[in-house]
Structures are given as structure tokens and as C-alpha cells.
Amino acid sequence: MNRRQFLASTAAAAVLPMPGRAAQTPLTLKAEAVTGQILPEGEGATAMLGFNGSMPGPELRLKRGAPVSINVENGLEEGTAVHWHGIRLDNKMDGVPVVTQNLINPGSSMAYRFTPPDAGTYWYHSHYISQEQVARGMMGPLIVEDDTPPDVDHDITVLLSDWRMEESGALVDEYTDMHSVAHGGYMGNFARAFLSKEQVQQGDRLRLRLINAATNRIFPLAVSGVAGKVVALDGMALKEPRDLGDLVLAPAQRADVIADVTGPVGFDMMTRQGAYRLADLTVAGRNGQRQPADIPALAAPELPAPGTPAQHLTLTMMGGAMGGRHGGANIWAFNDLSDLHETPFGAFSRGETARITFVNDTAFPHGIHLHGHHFYEVSSDGSLGDLRDTSLVAAGESRDVICVFDNPGSWLIHCHMLSHSIGGMRTWVKVA
């Protein structure tokens, strides 16, 4: 990567209206061509895609348990669809062409209606030729607010991504080059974080909502100038807050941190060449009112408790460069099959608990995302670990997860390295 240092102080987006819990005011997202300032101010602007004239798109803040309608208008010259990543919603609202909906054609629109059941940090993004549309900017944060918010001075969204760019700021249009698809995926040569707030005070308590919106890049992330705890992963509260060390976020993964400002705040991607600065949060003045206090756990999500697994399935990741042969018709495969087939990978009755072993038989890491559900990663001692909707499985390793399939419909399961997904690493499950 070109290790250019810069100050990322542009607000990510405006907060949209937040009405009462009964029914939320209808919202509109217009997918359209935009001009973004990805490089530092004073350098070249970038022709991109976005929502409502900006990239990232506007931050959507919703109330837990309150119905919402979001009208997506397509102002592009090609079709699109929007996926509400991590939200456990009705299947027909999931935003996946072919699987759950028809394409939103140019000049058309679709109203997505759902009731978010879980507070937490989520995001929205295109799910049509997403390896390109997301890379070009079709993404934005989606926050479902807590019934009783934690005691913090600032709630700040930190959206991470990378782009393959010319020095002029123009995007390099190589979203599906075979070398990238067969290796680690389309990677940018420039990365940054967008912050929803520019300035805080020494001693402030912050909630940082970290979102990896990159198409393929894993972010090993270090946050300096704060002392605190990780309180949630992929929108789901941890049972006990965890010490804040270096974080690793696969594409689509999120982490919530509650921390006190102890000095200049910086966000760094850790690389073999050293720390690559993604953003700075300006610290000016001192908060004389805030007193030291423990960081309590967030409210636990209301999810069904898993029972004894009725099925134990294996999802083996295959293919890619330096990978073995497989029976699929694309570069990557699950269980010898590439892309979507008529028969689902798994079929479950509603409310059934299942155990799935993710086996990574390739030379690259993969972030496996299940739509419409969260699942427990099984710890090394066999106990239920973190709740996730995307699990990072290193090359040559395996991970067991346990999921209660309580959301009926046809749900995509795929690698969220979007180059790998378009290269064949996608399948689906059916919940009756």
C-alpha cells in the first residue's frame, strides 16, 4: 500500500430523523453517481457511486422494535438492490436479487419494510454486482439504537474501506480481474476511515462503532489515545466487556468499543511495513465533569437459546490460487459446487438448531456471512462463544458454529470477500 498519511475529519453522514417507537418516518435512499473526496483535501476528487449524493451514504438511525419503511430509488444506469447487513428481517426484504427479490431497474424503486429486532451496529450495501457497486461506494452505516443507551459523551461511527486508485483520485476499473478473484480479492492501494464526528475532549467517554465496509480487505486495527473495552461484535452485545487490544475485522464485521479519551485519538491499520494511519479524531479541551467509572455490558440481545443440534453439516471452502482441484465450474467452491444451485446447502425446520463446521481448505482467509441470522462461534473448549453474522476462518483452519434457524425463507451464505463470492463461493439455506 501507498502509506500516505492524512487527516480524516470529514463527517461520514448526517443523522436522519428518529421518530417514536410506534412507526418510524419513511426514509428514502437514492442510488446515484456521486463525487467523493477520498484522498486528502486538496487532492483529486473521485467519481463514484453512493446514496443521497454522498459516499458513504447517510447514516440511518432506527429504533429497535419500531417498523420502518426505506424507499430505495435507483438513479443509476444499471440495476441494483440493497442488503441490510446483519438485520434479522423478513426474507423478502433481505435485498438479494434472484434469491429474495427482483432487481430494482434504473428509474424504478422498491420500499423495504422491516422491524429491526436487535439494537446494535449494522450497515447497508448493494447486493447486485456488489464486488463492483460496493467498491465504487454503495455503502452506509445503519444503527439500531439501544432502548437505554450507555452513558457516553459521543456515539461515533467509524466506517473503514479501501480503494484502488490512480494518483488523480480516479478509481481503477479492475473489479473482476482474475488474478484478484483467485487470490485475496480486489484490494485497494489507498485506505481510510470516515468518522461521524470531528472533535472530542480529553476525558470524554466514547462509543466507537467500527464497521469494515471494504470489499475484500481484512483490517488489523489499532485504536490509540483511548482506554476501554469491546462491548459488542457484529451488533451483538458481549456477555462481558472485553479488554481493548488490537482488533481484526474481516469485511462486513463490526465491533463496538466504549472507551475514555486519554490522548490524541488515532485509527491505524497494522501492516508489515508499520502502522498505516486511517483517521485522526481531534482532541481539544478537557471534560471536567466525567468521573472514572466501570464499563458495563450492553443489554443482551433477545435471541432464541440453541437446543441440541439436529444436524451437523460441513461447509468446505475450496479452490483459488494454490488451492486444490474441485468439481465446481468457477474459481472457488463450497463442497465441490460453485455459485447457486437449485438444491440448498442445508434445509431446516423453523426453530431448528444446527451445527456447521466451516472448513477452509484454501490458501486464503475467508469471511463467511449468513443472511437473516446470527450464530454462535464455538470456543476451543466446546462452549458457545461470540454471536456473529460473519466469521473469519484462516487458511487451513476450521471453525464450528451453532445457529438457531428461526427465520423462515431462502437465505444466502457466502464469503464476504466479495471477489470470492463472485468467483463462486456462495450457496444458500432453506428454513421452512
Buried (B, 14 or more C-beta within 10 A) or exposed (E): BEEBEBBBBBBBBEBBEBEEEEEBEEBBBBBBBBEBBBBEEEBEBBEBBBBBEBBBBBBBBBBBBBBBBBBBBBBBEBBBBBBBBBBBBBBEBBBBBEBBBEBBEEEEBBEBBBBBBBBBBBBBBBBBBBBBBBBBBBBBBBBBBBEEEBEBBBBBBBBBBBBBBEEEBEBBEEBBEEEBBBBBBBBBBBBBBBBBBBBBBBBBBBBBBBBBBBBBBBBEBBBBBBEBBBBBBBBBBBEEBBEBEEBBBBBBBBBBBBBBBBEEBBBBBBEEEEBBBBBBBBBEEEBEEBEEEEBEBBBEBEBEEBEEBEEEBBBBBBBBBEBEEBEBEBBBBBBEBBBBEEEBBBBBEEBBBBBBBBBBBBBBBBBBBBBBBBBBBBEEEEEBBBBBBBBBBEBEEBBBBBBBBBBBBBBBBBBBBBBBBBBBBBBBBBBE
